[in-house]
Amino acid sequence: MGVIRRTGMFILQVNPILCDGFGHCAELAPELVHLDEWGYPIISKEPVPMADLGSYESARYAERGCPRQALHVAKVNSPAPVSNVALNLPRAARAVSRERLPL
């Protein structure tokens, strides 16, 4: 028998259209999910290491326990910085996005 190494990272995603705010996800994965004042989940977009087995298992329990099937555990190979999204835009689009548009 060998040792299973968990590499990579995961994020817990919610589909806001399917979610009805029952709050089961916060009970099943309290370290990953917080609820707003109406009971809808607030989930961090920061990737969590797969090596954190407790968080991964609770995310899977939350995914399976959602009555509306609004949660999904997505595996991420490497965390991409948010700023890379703007770098993929053409130069003209970046210039326009920085300007204030008239109301």
Secondary structure by P-SEA (a helix, b strand, c coil): cbbbbbccbbbbbbccccccccccccccccccbbbcccbbbbbbcbbbbccaaaaaaaaaaaaaacccccbbbbbbcbbbbcccccccccaaaaaaaaccccc
